[in-house]
Amino acid sequence: MSEQEFAISLDTYVAPALGVLTTAGPPANVVMPSTTAPAPPTPPPSVRARTPTTPKKAPPSPKPPTPALSAGRDVQIVVSEIRRLLIDGESDLVIAETLSLGKAEYRRMKAKVYDQEVDGFSGKSAEEQYVDYCFEQQKCLDNLDTLIKQSANSNQHNAMVGAIRAKSQIMEAIHKTGVSMGIIKKEADMNREIGGVRMADLENNEVRDMVATELRKVQHAIDKFGDRKMVDVKAPSPIVDPGVKRVKQ
């Protein structure tokens, strides 16, 4: 037996029994067991579809930039909006948050509102200011007229009486404001009395005489007590009530 035939016999009969392989390798008709772990089976498509997957987190949306005035906002638009919100009764904090303004920037814009309002008044005459005031009051009167008609049609008598009273007060305020501003001339009060004397019944010379008499009384008091405050004048002692008769001792 040649060496080659001995090696083949060894691989064919002896090596499988001993679990040992020779250097020649296994024969072609012998299947050796695999030493690697088998790969996991691939699930069918239906199973793969049900496999939960972790959703990817969407990137956070960028915060909208604060519309600062330096970014191009019109200053006058912001000032007008602040004025409107102030008229509506909003607080400074709400207005600043609504317009996305910082504290310092909001104070600066609010100061511009005041400056414009003051300039609007100072640049007008008293007559122009009074006319603007009348225009605003006329709007209220028109609204009250509408309310009066609606209240009358719906038999809301209390609301109608309240609206009529408010209208009367507005009209009276318009007249008083015109008089105080010198727009409406006020006639002299014919029933006014001074010291129990009705001034409208006196002639001019009588008024002058009465004024001169009062001035002489004042001058007499100054000569007697000096030119000082009345509270500093020492009262005479004893003080006698002129309405009480004195009893002789």
Sequence and secondary structure as in RCSB ss.txt:
>XXXX:A:sequence
MSEQEFAISLDTYVAPALGVLTTAGPPANVVMPSTTAPAPPTPPPSVRARTPTTPKKAPPSPKPPTPALSAGRDV
QIVVSEIRRLLIDGESDLVIAETLSLGKAEYRRMKAKVYDQEVDGFSGKSAEEQYVDYCFEQQKCLDNLDTLIKQ
SANSNQHNAMVGAIRAKSQIMEAIHKTGVSMGIIKKEADMNREIGGVRMADLENNEVRDMVATELRKVQHAIDKF
GDRKMVDVKAPSPIVDPGVKRVKQ
>XXXX:A:secstr
  HHHHHHHIIIIIHHHHT   TT   TT      S        HHHHHHS                 GGGT  H
HHHHHHHHHHHHTT  HHHHHHHTT  HHHHHHHHHHHHHHHHHHHHTS HHHHHHHHHHHHHHHHHHHHHHHHH
HHHTT HHHHHHHHHHHHHHHHHHHHHHHHTTSS     TT EETTEEGGGS HHHHHHHHHHHHHHHHHHHHHH
 SS GGGS   SS   TTS     
